[in-house]
Amino acid sequence: MKASTPSLILFFVTSILAIIFKLLDHDMLVLYTKSMIIPSLFIYYLVCNNYKISSLKAIIFLAFFVRDVFNTLRIGESAMGSFLCVLFVYVLLLCIALKEWKSFQFGFKDAIPFIFLVFFLSLICYSVLNLKLENLELDFSLYAVFGVILTLLSLISIINYIKSGSYAFFNGMLMSICFIITDVFFVLYKFYFYNYAFTLVSLITQFLSYFFMVNYFLEKDKEDGAVYS
């Protein structure tokens, strides 16, 4: 058994348990099991990467963990704290994606898929934000900023994969797509129309987004020679 296998098994076990607890309507148990997912993936990443990690990736893991802590505590500041943690992670991931995007050369033939992606992703963002959302926990403008950042992250991640075709960028693309599905269904069941299936879809894609993110980091480290700062 590889040294990284136990932490990976822990991730899948806690993810499955969280889904089962959600099916059984044990919301507190869902929160407790979810709080173990990021630490298990963090350990998995460290072991796979010979216990080396850049400060930027460490901050991303920490921000996701703090988000889970806010959700578990359920204090008055939980909504804002959780929101800012995720937004912060998206901004950091966008910075990483933009840095990689700048290394590619674009020609006229890239215009059509780029325009299509801009239109499609913008349409999703606009459609969700244009719904008659009720009982918003934060100011609407914050959700609008959140939607724009996520749209840009997804756009750049997909373009990076189209241009490179590498396995690393494939994971980055899947990560961003899962982020979109997670957040869209979260908004739908939280502020528009509660549907039990929506909560499950949001939960499952959230766990998948973490998994693809870690694979994205690991594959990029291999490609870049794992240079840390």
C-alpha positions in Angstrom: 0.0 0.0 0.0 1.3 3.4 -0.9 1.8 5.9 1.9 -0.8 8.2 0.3 -3.5 5.5 0.1 -4.9 5.8 3.7 -5.6 9.5 3.4 -7.2 9.0 0.0 -9.4 6.2 1.4 -10.3 8.6 4.3 -11.4 11.2 1.8 -13.7 8.8 -0.1 -15.1 7.2 3.1 -15.9 10.6 4.7 -17.4 11.8 1.4 -19.7 8.8 1.2 -20.6 9.1 4.9 -21.5 12.8 4.4 -23.8 11.9 1.5 -25.4 9.1 3.5 -25.9 11.4 6.5 -27.5 13.9 4.1 -29.9 11.3 2.9 -30.8 10.5 6.5 -31.2 14.2 7.3 -28.5 14.2 9.9 -27.2 17.7 9.0 -24.8 18.1 11.9 -23.1 14.7 11.1 -22.8 16.0 7.5 -20.9 19.0 8.8 -18.7 17.0 11.0 -17.7 14.5 8.3 -17.2 17.4 5.8 -14.7 19.0 8.1 -12.5 15.9 7.7 -12.4 16.0 3.9 -10.0 18.9 3.3 -7.5 17.6 6.0 -7.5 14.2 4.4 -6.8 15.6 0.9 -4.2 17.9 2.4 -2.3 14.9 3.8 -2.8 13.1 0.5 -1.3 16.0 -1.4 1.7 16.3 1.0 2.5 12.6 0.9 2.2 12.4 -2.9 4.4 15.5 -3.3 7.1 14.3 -0.9 5.9 16.6 1.9 6.5 19.8 -0.1 3.9 22.5 -0.7 4.0 26.1 -1.9 2.7 28.8 0.4 -0.1 29.6 -2.1 -1.4 26.0 -2.2 -1.2 25.8 1.6 -3.3 29.0 1.9 -5.9 27.5 -0.4 -6.2 24.3 1.7 -6.3 26.5 4.8 -9.1 28.7 3.4 -11.3 25.8 2.5 -10.7 24.3 6.0 -11.6 27.6 7.7 -14.8 27.7 5.6 -15.8 24.3 6.9 -15.1 25.5 10.5 -17.4 28.5 9.9 -20.1 26.2 8.6 -19.7 23.8 11.6 -19.8 26.6 14.2 -23.0 28.1 12.8 -22.4 31.4 14.4 -23.7 34.8 13.2 -20.6 35.4 11.1 -20.6 32.0 9.5 -22.3 33.1 6.3 -19.9 35.9 5.6 -16.8 34.0 6.8 -17.7 31.0 4.6 -18.4 33.2 1.6 -15.1 35.2 1.9 -13.1 32.0 2.3 -14.5 30.5 -0.9 -14.2 33.8 -2.8 -10.6 34.1 -1.7 -9.8 30.6 -2.9 -11.4 31.4 -6.3 -9.4 34.6 -6.6 -6.1 32.6 -5.9 -7.0 29.9 -8.3 -7.9 32.5 -10.9 -4.4 34.1 -10.4 -2.8 30.7 -11.0 -5.0 30.0 -14.1 -4.2 33.5 -15.5 -0.5 33.0 -15.0 -0.7 29.7 -17.0 -3.0 31.3 -19.6 -0.4 34.0 -20.4 2.1 31.3 -21.5 -0.2 30.3 -24.4 -0.3 32.0 -27.8 -3.7 32.7 -29.3 -4.7 33.1 -32.9 -7.8 33.9 -34.9 -9.0 30.3 -34.8 -9.3 30.5 -31.0 -11.8 33.3 -31.2 -14.9 31.1 -31.9 -14.5 28.7 -28.9 -13.5 31.7 -26.7 -16.6 33.7 -27.7 -18.8 30.6 -27.3 -17.5 30.0 -23.8 -17.8 33.6 -22.7 -21.4 33.6 -23.9 -22.3 30.3 -22.4 -20.7 30.9 -19.0 -22.0 34.5 -18.8 -25.5 33.2 -19.6 -25.3 30.7 -16.7 -24.1 33.4 -14.3 -26.7 35.9 -15.5 -29.5 33.4 -15.4 -28.8 32.4 -11.8 -28.3 36.0 -10.5 -31.5 37.1 -12.4 -33.7 34.6 -10.4 -36.0 35.9 -7.8 -33.8 34.9 -4.9 -35.2 35.2 -1.4 -33.8 35.5 2.1 -30.3 36.2 0.9 -27.8 36.0 3.7 -25.5 38.6 2.2 -25.8 41.7 0.0 -26.7 40.8 -3.6 -23.7 42.6 -5.0 -21.4 40.2 -3.2 -23.0 37.3 -5.0 -22.6 39.2 -8.3 -18.9 39.6 -7.7 -18.7 36.0 -6.7 -20.4 34.9 -9.9 -18.1 37.0 -12.1 -14.9 35.6 -10.4 -16.2 32.0 -10.8 -17.1 32.7 -14.4 -13.6 34.0 -15.2 -12.0 31.1 -13.4 -14.0 28.6 -15.4 -13.4 30.4 -18.6 -9.6 30.5 -18.2 -9.4 26.9 -16.9 -11.4 25.6 -19.9 -9.3 27.6 -22.4 -6.1 26.4 -20.7 -7.2 22.8 -21.3 -8.2 23.4 -24.9 -4.9 25.0 -25.6 -2.7 22.5 -23.9 -4.7 19.2 -23.7 -2.6 18.1 -20.7 -3.9 16.0 -17.9 -3.2 18.7 -15.4 -5.4 21.2 -17.2 -8.0 18.6 -17.7 -8.3 18.3 -13.9 -8.3 22.1 -13.6 -11.2 22.2 -16.1 -13.2 19.5 -14.2 -12.5 21.4 -10.9 -13.9 24.6 -12.2 -17.0 22.9 -13.8 -17.7 21.2 -10.4 -17.3 24.6 -8.7 -20.0 26.0 -11.1 -22.4 23.1 -10.5 -21.9 23.2 -6.8 -22.5 26.9 -6.4 -25.4 27.0 -8.9 -27.3 24.2 -7.1 -26.4 25.8 -3.7 -28.0 29.0 -4.7 -31.0 27.2 -6.2 -31.9 25.2 -3.1 -30.8 27.8 -0.6 -32.4 31.0 -2.0 -34.8 30.0 -4.8 -36.5 26.7 -4.6 -35.6 24.0 -2.1 -35.2 20.6 -3.7 -33.6 17.6 -1.9 -31.9 16.5 -5.2 -30.3 19.9 -5.5 -28.6 19.6 -2.1 -27.2 16.2 -3.1 -25.9 17.4 -6.4 -24.3 20.4 -4.7 -22.7 18.2 -2.1 -21.4 15.5 -4.5 -19.9 18.0 -6.9 -18.3 19.9 -4.0 -16.4 16.8 -3.0 -15.4 16.1 -6.6 -14.1 19.7 -7.0 -11.8 19.2 -4.1 -10.5 15.9 -5.6 -9.9 17.4 -9.0 -8.2 20.4 -7.5 -5.7 18.2 -5.7 -5.0 16.2 -8.8 -4.6 19.5 -10.7 -2.0 20.7 -8.2 -0.1 17.4 -8.2 0.0 17.2 -12.0 1.1 20.8 -12.4 3.8 20.2 -9.8 5.1 17.3 -11.9 5.1 19.5 -15.1 6.7 22.4 -13.4 9.3 20.5 -11.5 7.8 21.4 -8.2 9.5 24.7 -7.6 8.3 26.2 -4.3 8.4 29.6 -2.8 
